[in-house]
Amino acid sequence: MYTISGGNFEPTAPLSVPRALHSATLLTSGEVLVAGGLNTVGATLTPLTSVRFDALFPGGMQFDLHSVTSSVERYDPTRQMWLSAAPLRIPRGSHTALILHSGLVMVVGGSNGTTLRSVELYDANSNRWSAAADVKTPRFAHTATLLRSGEVLVTGGNNLQPSGGEVLDSVELFDPSMGQWVDVPSLPVARMNHTATLLDSGQVLVAGGYSAIENAALRSAFVFDPQRRTWKEVEALPAPRMQQTATLLKDGRVLLAGGAGEPFGAALRSGVLYCPNDGTWQGTAELMVARNRHTATRLASGEVLVTGGSGVFDVNDPWSAEIYQSAKDEWIRVGDLSDGRHSHSATLLGSGAVLITAGQLPTPDPGYTNSAELFTSAL
């Protein structure tokens, strides 16, 4: 395994539409599909639905007015340009997206002022969206994980409606052979803004998140066994954590980085590693910059690139990026982002470069960017 000593960020073509809390999915063609997301009220480049998003995202996303876009774009890494794609059937943000074994992209839930139960499928060959079976419970800020079987596991989230919000313990499983969602045992503890990671064993680790009952970040963690369809509690996190990233390392451990220790609280510099062999956690070296609403991407080298992020209204350094070297348990600073951002996306391309896309600007106002940049590593 080679070791990265640094890297550079270089601007690439901007998107047509500024956005944050969108999805970015690597297609089988090597292109990147960017769909939906939040935008500012009054934007005219794409159909938008104006909504109120008060207290929608525990941890700092308390802005009065947002819009949600149905815009979809495809990034061609060979030509380094964005191409217009068919729009979503329903505008949405804070949804999930993943690519199925069939090559179709599945978009689940999200919100456009109403929490959504709708599911859409994108066929890159025909550039068309089609409706799939709805999830049984509307949700945003949930997770969606592709299992080895090709099934999709959706966990937790929030079902916010005009009458109030409900942080969910419900879990659903999509069977592509039947095209239907089926209920599976609920999470032992309801949560949103958590992480779900497919382990090398084929099981799924769900960790941290926000509890409405406690109005607090969670320490609890559970592992889902798809064969038995059971949940098993594992050792609790050393400290409460929500809005963190979770990255499966090459050695099978899971790195949780950053996040917040309480709702609307300061971002964290700490990281922890989950060891699936014994179901325990161990601390890591501290990140160089405290961050939440950042991204974490495992590089071809096995190291983890962490970019951007912010605490409450830019108390941190949203231009910074760093790499975790698990063999040394060290974080090293790499070149700064061209544009500071959080709530953006980061996608590992076939070339080994990482595409950083859009996001929210590091200002107290709810501004958004359409800029994109490429990270290339240096040995």
QUICOR-V467752 format. One record per pair of residues at least 4 apart in sequence whose C-alpha atoms are under 8 Angstrom apart, sorted by the first residue. I is the first residue (numbers start at 1). J is the second residue. D is the distance in Angstrom with one decimal. If there is no record, write none. Layout:
{{I:J:D} {I:J:D}}
This chain:
{{1:301:6.2} {1:302:7.8} {2:301:6.0} {2:379:7.4} {3:301:6.6} {3:303:7.9} {3:379:6.2} {4:301:7.5} {4:303:7.8} {4:377:6.4} {4:378:5.7} {4:379:4.6} {5:332:7.8} {5:334:7.9} {5:377:7.8} {5:378:5.9} {5:379:5.2} {6:332:7.8} {6:333:7.3} {6:334:4.9} {6:335:6.9} {6:377:5.9} {6:378:5.1} {6:379:6.9} {7:334:5.6} {7:335:5.7} {7:375:6.7} {7:376:5.5} {7:377:4.0} {7:378:4.9} {8:334:7.1} {8:335:5.0} {8:336:7.4} {8:374:8.0} {8:375:5.5} {8:376:5.6} {8:377:6.5} {8:378:7.8} {9:335:6.5} {9:336:6.8} {9:337:5.7} {9:338:6.5} {9:373:6.2} {9:374:5.4} {9:375:4.5} {9:376:6.7} {10:338:6.9} {10:373:5.4} {10:374:5.4} {10:375:6.7} {11:338:6.7} {11:371:7.6} {11:372:6.0} {11:373:4.1} {11:374:6.3} {12:80:6.5} {12:81:7.6} {12:371:7.8} {12:372:5.6} {12:373:4.9} {12:374:6.5} {13:80:6.4} {13:81:5.5} {13:82:6.9} {13:371:7.3} {13:372:6.4} {13:373:7.8} {14:81:8.0} {14:82:7.5} {14:370:5.5} {14:371:4.5} {14:372:5.4} {15:73:7.4} {15:82:6.3} {15:358:7.6} {15:370:5.0} {15:371:6.3} {15:372:7.1} {16:45:7.6} {16:73:7.9} {16:82:7.9} {16:370:6.7} {17:45:6.6} {17:46:7.4} {17:71:7.4} {17:370:5.7} {18:39:6.4} {18:358:6.2} {18:359:7.5} {18:368:5.5} {18:369:4.7} {18:370:3.9} {18:371:7.6} {19:36:7.6} {19:37:5.4} {19:38:5.3} {19:39:5.0} {19:358:5.8} {19:359:5.7} {19:360:7.2} {19:368:5.7} {19:369:6.3} {19:370:6.5} {20:37:5.2} {20:38:5.2} {20:39:6.8} {20:93:7.9} {20:342:8.0} {20:343:5.5} {20:344:5.6} {20:358:6.2} {20:359:4.2} {20:360:5.6} {20:368:6.7} {20:369:7.9} {21:37:5.0} {21:38:6.1} {21:93:5.7} {21:94:5.2} {21:95:7.8} {21:343:5.4} {21:344:6.4} {21:345:8.0} {21:359:7.1} {22:34:6.9} {22:35:5.9} {22:36:5.2} {22:37:3.8} {22:38:7.0} {22:93:5.7} {22:94:6.4} {22:95:7.2} {22:344:7.4} {22:345:7.5} {23:33:7.9} {23:34:5.6} {23:35:5.4} {23:36:6.8} {23:37:7.2} {23:95:7.2} {23:96:6.5} {23:97:6.0} {23:345:7.0} {24:32:6.4} {24:33:5.4} {24:34:4.4} {24:35:6.6} {24:97:7.4} {24:345:6.3} {24:346:7.5} {24:347:6.9} {25:32:5.5} {25:33:5.1} {25:34:6.6} {25:97:6.8} {25:98:6.3} {25:99:7.1} {25:105:7.7} {25:347:7.3} {26:30:6.2} {26:31:6.0} {26:32:4.6} {26:33:6.4} {26:99:7.8} {26:347:7.0} {26:348:7.8} {26:349:7.4} {27:31:5.4} {27:32:5.8} {27:33:6.8} {27:99:7.3} {27:103:7.5} {27:124:7.7} {28:103:6.7} {30:76:7.6} {30:77:7.5} {30:349:6.8} {30:350:6.3} {31:74:6.4} {31:75:5.4} {31:76:5.1} {31:77:6.4} {32:74:5.4} {32:75:5.0} {32:76:7.1} {32:347:7.7} {33:72:7.1} {33:73:6.0} {33:74:4.6} {33:75:6.6} {34:72:5.6} {34:73:5.3} {34:74:6.2} {34:75:7.9} {35:70:7.1} {35:71:6.2} {35:72:4.4} {35:73:6.6} {35:87:7.9} {35:88:7.3} {36:68:7.0} {36:69:5.1} {36:70:4.9} {36:71:5.5} {36:72:6.3} {36:88:7.2} {36:91:6.2} {36:92:5.5} {36:93:5.7} {37:68:5.8} {37:69:5.8} {37:70:7.7} {37:91:7.9} {37:92:6.0} {37:93:4.0} {37:94:6.7} {38:66:6.5} {38:67:5.7} {38:68:4.6} {38:69:6.3} {38:92:7.7} {38:93:5.6} {39:43:7.4} {39:66:6.0} {39:67:5.0} {39:68:5.8} {39:69:6.8} {39:367:7.7} {39:368:6.4} {40:65:7.6} {40:66:5.2} {40:67:5.5} {40:366:6.9} {40:367:6.6} {40:368:7.0} {41:50:6.3} {41:65:6.7} {41:66:5.4} {41:67:5.1} {42:67:7.9} {43:48:7.6} {44:48:7.9} {46:69:6.8} {46:70:7.3} {46:71:6.1} {47:69:6.3} {47:70:6.5} {47:71:7.4} {48:67:5.9} {48:68:5.5} {48:69:4.8} {48:70:6.9} {48:91:7.1} {49:67:5.4} {49:68:5.4} {49:69:6.8} {49:91:7.1} {49:112:6.8} {50:65:7.3} {50:66:6.2} {50:67:4.4} {50:68:6.7} {50:112:8.0} {50:113:7.7} {51:65:6.2} {51:66:5.8} {51:67:5.8} {51:68:7.6} {51:112:6.7} {51:113:4.9} {52:64:5.9} {52:65:5.0} {52:66:6.3} {52:113:6.3} {53:62:6.9} {53:63:6.3} {53:64:6.1} {53:65:6.2} {53:66:6.5} {53:113:6.9} {54:61:7.8} {54:62:5.2} {54:63:5.9} {54:64:5.8} {54:65:7.9} {55:61:6.5} {55:62:4.9} {55:63:7.7} {56:61:6.7} {56:62:6.9} {56:160:8.0} {57:61:5.1} {57:62:7.1} {57:141:7.9} {58:210:7.5} {58:263:5.5} {58:264:6.4} {59:243:7.8} {59:260:7.1} {59:262:7.4} {59:263:4.6} {59:264:3.8} {59:265:6.4} {59:312:7.5} {60:263:7.6} {60:264:5.0} {60:265:8.0} {60:311:7.6} {60:312:5.5} {60:313:7.7} {63:366:6.8} {66:366:7.9} {67:112:7.7} {68:91:5.8} {68:92:5.7} {68:93:6.2} {68:112:5.7} {69:91:5.0} {69:92:6.3} {69:93:7.6} {70:87:5.4} {70:88:4.9} {70:89:7.1} {70:90:6.2} {70:91:4.0} {70:92:6.5} {71:85:7.9} {71:86:7.7} {71:87:5.0} {71:88:6.6} {71:91:7.7} {72:84:6.7} {72:85:5.3} {72:86:6.3} {72:87:5.1} {72:88:6.8} {73:82:6.3} {73:83:5.7} {73:84:4.8} {73:85:5.1} {74:82:5.5} {74:83:5.1} {74:84:6.4} {74:85:6.4} {75:80:6.9} {75:81:5.8} {75:82:4.4} {75:83:6.3} {76:80:5.5} {76:81:5.5} {76:82:6.2} {76:83:7.4} {77:81:7.0} {77:349:7.8} {85:127:6.5} {86:127:6.1} {86:128:6.2} {86:129:7.2} {87:129:7.8} {88:120:7.8} {88:129:6.7} {89:120:7.6} {89:129:6.9} {89:130:7.8} {91:112:6.3} {92:109:7.8} {92:110:5.6} {92:111:5.2} {92:112:5.0} {93:110:5.3} {93:111:5.5} {93:112:6.5} {94:110:4.9} {94:111:6.5} {94:140:5.8} {94:141:5.7} {95:107:6.9} {95:108:5.8} {95:109:5.3} {95:110:3.8} {95:111:7.1} {95:140:5.8} {95:141:6.8} {95:142:7.5} {96:107:5.6} {96:108:5.3} {96:109:7.0} {96:110:7.2} {96:142:7.5} {96:143:6.6} {96:144:6.2} {97:105:6.7} {97:106:5.4} {97:107:4.4} {97:108:6.4} {97:144:7.4} {98:105:5.6} {98:106:5.5} {98:107:6.9} {98:144:7.6} {98:145:7.7} {98:146:7.3} {99:103:5.9} {99:104:5.7} {99:105:4.4} {99:106:6.2} {100:104:5.5} {100:105:6.1} {100:106:6.9} {100:146:7.2} {100:150:6.7} {101:150:6.0} {103:123:7.6} {104:121:6.2} {104:122:5.5} {104:123:5.3} {104:124:7.2} {105:121:5.4} {105:122:5.0} {105:123:6.9} {106:119:7.0} {106:120:5.8} {106:121:4.7} {106:122:6.6} {107:119:5.6} {107:120:5.2} {107:121:6.4} {108:117:7.4} {108:118:6.6} {108:119:4.7} {108:120:6.8} {108:135:7.8} {108:144:7.8} {109:115:7.2} {109:116:4.8} {109:117:5.1} {109:118:5.6} {109:119:6.2} {109:135:7.6} {109:138:6.4} {109:139:5.6} {109:140:5.9} {110:115:6.1} {110:116:5.5} {110:117:7.8} {110:138:8.0} {110:139:6.0} {110:140:4.2} {110:141:7.1} {111:115:4.4} {111:116:5.5} {111:139:7.6} {111:140:6.1} {112:116:7.5} {114:160:7.1} {114:161:6.1} {114:162:7.9} {115:138:5.6} {115:139:5.7} {115:140:6.5} {115:158:8.0} {115:159:5.8} {115:160:5.7} {115:161:6.5} {116:138:4.9} {116:139:6.0} {116:140:7.4} {117:134:5.4} {117:135:5.1} {117:136:6.8} {117:137:6.1} {117:138:4.0} {117:139:6.5} {118:131:7.6} {118:132:7.6} {118:133:7.3} {118:134:4.7} {118:135:6.5} {118:138:7.7} {119:131:6.2} {119:132:5.3} {119:133:6.3} {119:134:5.4} {119:135:7.0} {120:129:6.4} {120:130:5.6} {120:131:4.7} {120:132:5.4} {121:129:5.4} {121:130:5.3} {121:131:6.3} {121:132:6.4} {122:127:7.0} {122:128:5.7} {122:129:4.5} {122:130:6.6} {123:127:5.6} {123:128:5.4} {123:129:6.5} {124:128:7.0} {132:179:7.3} {133:179:6.6} {133:180:5.9} {133:181:7.1} {134:181:7.6} {135:172:7.4} {135:181:6.2} {136:172:7.8} {136:181:7.3} {137:159:7.5} {137:170:7.8} {138:158:7.8} {138:159:5.5} {139:156:7.7} {139:157:5.4} {139:158:5.1} {139:159:4.8} {139:160:7.6} {140:157:5.3} {140:158:5.4} {140:159:6.8} {141:156:7.9} {141:157:4.8} {141:158:6.3} {141:192:5.7} {141:193:5.4} {142:154:7.0} {142:155:5.8} {142:156:5.2} {142:157:3.8} {142:158:7.1} {142:192:5.8} {142:193:6.6} {142:194:7.4} {143:153:7.9} {143:154:5.5} {143:155:5.4} {143:156:7.0} {143:157:7.3} {143:194:7.5} {143:195:6.7} {143:196:6.3} {144:152:6.5} {144:153:5.5} {144:154:4.4} {144:155:6.7} {144:196:7.6} {145:152:5.5} {145:153:5.1} {145:154:6.5} {145:196:7.0} {145:197:7.3} {145:198:7.0} {146:150:6.2} {146:151:6.0} {146:152:4.7} {146:153:6.5} {146:198:7.8} {147:151:5.4} {147:152:5.9} {147:153:7.1} {147:198:7.2} {147:202:6.8} {147:226:8.0} {148:202:6.3} {150:175:7.7} {150:176:7.2} {151:173:6.6} {151:174:5.4} {151:175:5.1} {151:176:6.3} {152:173:5.5} {152:174:4.9} {152:175:7.1} {153:171:7.2} {153:172:6.0} {153:173:4.7} {153:174:6.6} {154:171:5.7} {154:172:5.3} {154:173:6.3} {155:169:7.3} {155:170:6.4} {155:171:4.6} {155:172:6.8} {155:187:7.6} {156:167:7.1} {156:168:4.7} {156:169:5.1} {156:170:5.7} {156:171:6.3} {156:187:7.4} {156:190:6.3} {156:191:5.5} {156:192:5.7} {157:167:5.9} {157:168:5.4} {157:169:7.8} {157:191:6.2} {157:192:4.2} {157:193:7.0} {158:165:6.6} {158:166:5.5} {158:167:4.4} {158:168:5.7} {158:191:7.9} {158:192:6.2} {159:165:5.6} {159:166:5.1} {159:167:6.4} {159:168:7.1} {160:164:5.8} {160:165:3.9} {160:166:6.0} {161:165:5.9} {166:212:7.6} {167:190:6.1} {167:191:5.8} {167:192:6.3} {167:211:7.0} {167:212:6.1} {168:190:5.0} {168:191:5.9} {168:192:7.2} {169:186:5.4} {169:187:4.8} {169:188:7.0} {169:189:6.1} {169:190:3.8} {169:191:6.4} {170:183:8.0} {170:185:7.7} {170:186:4.8} {170:187:6.3} {170:190:7.6} {171:183:6.4} {171:184:5.8} {171:185:6.6} {171:186:5.3} {171:187:6.7} {172:181:6.2} {172:182:5.7} {172:183:4.8} {172:184:5.8} {173:181:5.4} {173:182:5.3} {173:183:6.4} {173:184:6.7} {174:179:7.0} {174:180:5.7} {174:181:4.4} {174:182:6.4} {175:179:5.7} {175:180:5.7} {175:181:6.4} {175:182:7.7} {176:180:7.0} {184:229:6.7} {185:229:7.0} {185:230:6.7} {185:231:7.6} {187:231:7.3} {188:231:7.7} {189:220:8.0} {190:211:6.4} {191:208:7.9} {191:209:5.5} {191:210:5.2} {191:211:5.2} {191:212:7.6} {192:209:5.3} {192:210:5.2} {192:211:7.1} {193:208:8.0} {193:209:4.8} {193:210:6.0} {193:242:5.9} {193:243:5.2} {194:206:7.1} {194:207:6.0} {194:208:5.2} {194:209:3.8} {194:210:6.9} {194:242:5.8} {194:243:6.2} {194:244:7.2} {195:205:7.9} {195:206:5.6} {195:207:5.6} {195:208:6.9} {195:209:7.2} {195:243:7.9} {195:244:7.2} {195:245:6.8} {195:246:6.2} {196:204:6.3} {196:205:5.4} {196:206:4.4} {196:207:6.7} {196:246:7.5} {197:204:5.4} {197:205:5.1} {197:206:6.7} {197:246:6.7} {197:247:7.3} {197:248:7.0} {197:254:7.7} {198:202:6.1} {198:203:5.9} {198:204:4.6} {198:205:6.5} {198:248:7.7} {199:203:5.4} {199:204:5.8} {199:205:6.9} {199:248:7.1} {199:252:6.8} {199:276:7.9} {200:252:6.1} {202:225:7.7} {202:226:7.6} {203:223:6.5} {203:224:5.6} {203:225:5.0} {203:226:6.4} {204:223:5.4} {204:224:5.1} {204:225:6.9} {205:221:7.2} {205:222:5.9} {205:223:4.5} {205:224:6.6} {206:221:5.6} {206:222:5.3} {206:223:6.2} {206:224:7.8} {207:219:7.5} {207:220:6.4} {207:221:4.3} {207:222:6.6} {207:237:7.9} {208:217:6.8} {208:218:4.8} {208:219:5.4} {208:220:5.9} {208:221:6.3} {208:237:7.5} {208:240:6.7} {208:241:5.3} {208:242:5.5} {209:217:5.7} {209:218:5.5} {209:241:6.2} {209:242:4.1} {209:243:6.6} {210:215:7.2} {210:216:5.8} {210:217:4.5} {210:218:6.0} {210:242:5.9} {210:263:7.6} {211:215:5.5} {211:216:5.5} {211:217:6.1} {211:218:6.5} {212:216:7.0} {215:263:7.4} {216:262:5.6} {216:263:6.1} {217:240:5.2} {217:241:5.4} {217:242:5.6} {217:260:7.7} {217:261:6.0} {217:262:5.1} {217:263:6.6} {218:240:4.7} {218:241:5.9} {218:242:7.0} {219:236:5.3} {219:237:4.7} {219:238:7.0} {219:239:5.8} {219:240:4.3} {219:241:6.4} {220:233:7.8} {220:234:7.8} {220:235:7.4} {220:236:4.7} {220:237:6.2} {221:233:6.2} {221:234:5.8} {221:235:6.8} {221:236:5.7} {221:237:7.0} {222:231:6.3} {222:232:5.4} {222:233:4.4} {222:234:5.5} {223:231:5.6} {223:232:5.2} {223:233:6.4} {223:234:7.0} {224:229:6.7} {224:230:5.8} {224:231:4.6} {224:232:6.5} {225:229:5.3} {225:230:5.4} {225:231:6.5} {225:232:8.0} {226:230:7.2} {234:279:5.6} {234:280:7.1} {235:279:6.2} {235:280:5.5} {235:281:7.1} {236:281:7.8} {237:241:7.9} {237:281:6.5} {238:281:7.2} {238:282:8.0} {238:283:8.0} {239:261:7.4} {240:261:5.3} {240:262:7.3} {241:259:6.2} {241:260:5.6} {241:261:4.7} {241:262:7.1} {242:259:5.5} {242:260:5.4} {242:261:6.5} {242:262:7.4} {243:258:7.8} {243:259:4.6} {243:260:6.3} {243:292:6.2} {243:293:6.4} {244:256:6.3} {244:257:5.7} {244:258:5.2} {244:259:3.9} {244:260:7.1} {244:292:6.3} {244:293:7.4} {245:255:7.8} {245:256:5.5} {245:257:5.4} {245:258:6.9} {245:259:7.2} {245:294:7.5} {245:295:6.6} {245:296:6.2} {246:254:6.4} {246:255:5.5} {246:256:4.6} {246:257:6.7} {246:296:7.4} {247:254:5.5} {247:255:5.1} {247:256:6.7} {247:296:6.8} {247:297:7.1} {247:298:6.8} {247:304:7.7} {248:252:6.2} {248:253:6.0} {248:254:4.5} {248:255:6.4} {248:298:7.7} {249:253:5.4} {249:254:5.8} {249:255:7.0} {249:298:7.3} {249:302:6.6} {249:303:7.8} {250:302:5.9} {252:275:7.6} {252:276:7.3} {253:273:6.4} {253:274:5.5} {253:275:5.1} {253:276:6.4} {254:273:5.4} {254:274:5.0} {254:275:7.0} {255:271:7.0} {255:272:5.9} {255:273:4.7} {255:274:6.6} {256:271:5.5} {256:272:5.3} {256:273:6.3} {256:274:7.9} {257:269:7.7} {257:270:6.5} {257:271:4.4} {257:272:6.7} {257:287:7.9} {258:267:6.7} {258:268:4.8} {258:269:5.5} {258:270:5.8} {258:271:6.1} {258:287:7.7} {258:290:6.5} {258:291:5.4} {258:292:5.6} {259:267:5.6} {259:268:5.5} {259:291:6.2} {259:292:4.2} {259:293:7.0} {260:264:7.7} {260:265:5.9} {260:266:6.0} {260:267:4.7} {260:268:5.5} {260:291:8.0} {260:292:6.4} {261:265:6.4} {261:266:7.2} {261:267:7.3} {261:268:6.9} {262:266:7.7} {264:312:6.8} {265:311:7.7} {265:312:7.3} {266:311:5.6} {266:312:6.7} {267:290:5.3} {267:291:4.9} {267:292:5.5} {267:310:7.1} {267:311:4.9} {267:312:7.8} {268:290:4.8} {268:291:5.8} {268:292:7.1} {269:286:5.4} {269:287:4.9} {269:288:7.0} {269:289:6.0} {269:290:4.0} {269:291:6.6} {270:283:7.7} {270:284:7.1} {270:285:7.3} {270:286:4.8} {270:287:6.1} {270:290:7.7} {271:283:6.1} {271:284:5.3} {271:285:7.0} {271:286:6.3} {271:287:7.1} {272:281:6.5} {272:282:5.6} {272:283:4.4} {272:284:5.4} {273:281:5.4} {273:282:5.3} {273:283:6.2} {273:284:6.8} {274:279:6.9} {274:280:5.9} {274:281:4.6} {274:282:6.7} {275:279:5.6} {275:280:5.4} {275:281:6.1} {275:282:7.8} {276:280:7.1} {284:329:6.3} {285:329:6.1} {285:330:6.0} {285:331:7.1} {286:331:7.5} {287:322:7.9} {287:331:6.1} {288:322:7.4} {288:331:6.8} {288:332:7.7} {288:333:7.4} {289:316:7.0} {289:317:6.8} {289:320:7.7} {290:310:7.9} {290:311:7.7} {290:316:6.4} {291:308:7.5} {291:309:5.2} {291:310:5.3} {291:311:6.1} {291:316:6.7} {291:317:8.0} {292:309:5.2} {292:310:5.5} {292:311:6.1} {292:342:8.0} {293:308:7.9} {293:309:4.9} {293:310:6.3} {293:311:8.0} {293:342:5.5} {293:343:5.1} {293:344:7.9} {294:306:7.0} {294:307:5.8} {294:308:5.2} {294:309:3.9} {294:310:7.2} {294:342:5.6} {294:343:6.3} {294:344:7.2} {295:305:8.0} {295:306:5.5} {295:307:5.5} {295:308:7.0} {295:309:7.4} {295:343:8.0} {295:344:7.3} {295:345:6.5} {295:346:6.2} {296:304:6.3} {296:305:5.5} {296:306:4.4} {296:307:6.7} {296:346:7.4} {297:304:5.4} {297:305:5.1} {297:306:6.5} {297:346:6.8} {297:347:7.2} {297:348:6.9} {298:302:5.9} {298:303:5.7} {298:304:4.4} {298:305:6.3} {298:348:7.8} {299:303:5.5} {299:304:5.9} {299:305:6.9} {299:348:7.0} {299:352:6.9} {300:352:6.1} {303:323:6.6} {303:324:5.7} {303:325:5.4} {303:326:6.8} {304:323:5.4} {304:324:5.1} {304:325:7.1} {305:321:7.2} {305:322:5.9} {305:323:4.5} {305:324:6.7} {306:321:5.6} {306:322:5.4} {306:323:6.1} {306:324:7.9} {307:318:7.7} {307:319:7.7} {307:320:6.3} {307:321:4.4} {307:322:6.7} {307:337:7.7} {308:317:7.2} {308:318:4.3} {308:319:5.5} {308:320:5.7} {308:321:6.2} {308:337:7.5} {308:340:6.4} {308:341:5.5} {308:342:5.6} {309:316:7.8} {309:317:7.4} {309:318:5.0} {309:341:6.2} {309:342:4.2} {309:343:7.0} {310:314:5.3} {310:315:6.6} {310:316:5.5} {310:317:6.8} {310:318:5.7} {310:341:7.7} {310:342:6.1} {310:362:7.1} {311:315:5.4} {311:316:6.0} {313:362:6.6} {313:363:6.0} {313:364:5.1} {314:318:7.2} {314:362:5.3} {314:363:6.3} {314:364:7.5} {317:340:7.8} {318:340:4.7} {318:341:5.5} {318:342:6.7} {318:362:6.6} {319:336:5.5} {319:337:4.9} {319:338:7.1} {319:339:6.2} {319:340:4.1} {319:341:6.8} {320:333:7.8} {320:334:7.8} {320:335:7.4} {320:336:4.8} {320:337:6.2} {320:340:7.6} {321:333:6.2} {321:334:5.7} {321:335:6.6} {321:336:5.8} {321:337:6.9} {322:331:6.3} {322:332:5.4} {322:333:4.4} {322:334:5.3} {323:331:5.4} {323:332:5.3} {323:333:6.5} {323:334:7.0} {324:329:7.0} {324:330:5.8} {324:331:4.5} {324:332:6.6} {325:329:5.6} {325:330:5.3} {325:331:6.2} {325:332:7.8} {326:330:6.7} {337:373:7.8} {338:373:7.3} {339:371:7.6} {340:361:6.5} {340:362:6.3} {341:358:7.7} {341:359:5.5} {341:360:5.4} {341:361:5.0} {341:362:5.9} {342:359:5.4} {342:360:5.3} {342:361:6.8} {342:362:7.2} {343:359:5.0} {343:360:5.9} {344:356:7.2} {344:357:5.8} {344:358:5.4} {344:359:3.8} {344:360:6.8} {345:355:8.0} {345:356:5.8} {345:357:5.2} {345:358:7.0} {345:359:7.2} {346:354:6.3} {346:355:5.5} {346:356:4.6} {346:357:6.4} {347:354:5.4} {347:355:5.1} {347:356:6.7} {348:352:6.3} {348:353:6.1} {348:354:4.5} {348:355:6.5} {349:353:5.5} {349:354:5.8} {349:355:7.0} {352:376:7.4} {353:374:6.4} {353:375:5.5} {353:376:5.0} {353:377:7.4} {354:374:5.5} {354:375:5.0} {354:376:6.9} {355:372:7.1} {355:373:5.9} {355:374:4.8} {355:375:6.6} {356:372:5.5} {356:373:5.2} {356:374:6.1} {356:375:7.6} {357:370:7.4} {357:371:6.5} {357:372:4.6} {357:373:6.8} {358:368:7.3} {358:369:5.2} {358:370:4.8} {358:371:5.3} {358:372:5.9} {359:368:5.9} {359:369:5.8} {359:370:7.4} {360:366:7.2} {360:367:6.0} {360:368:4.4} {360:369:6.1} {361:366:7.4} {361:367:5.5} {361:368:5.4} {361:369:6.4} {363:367:7.3}}
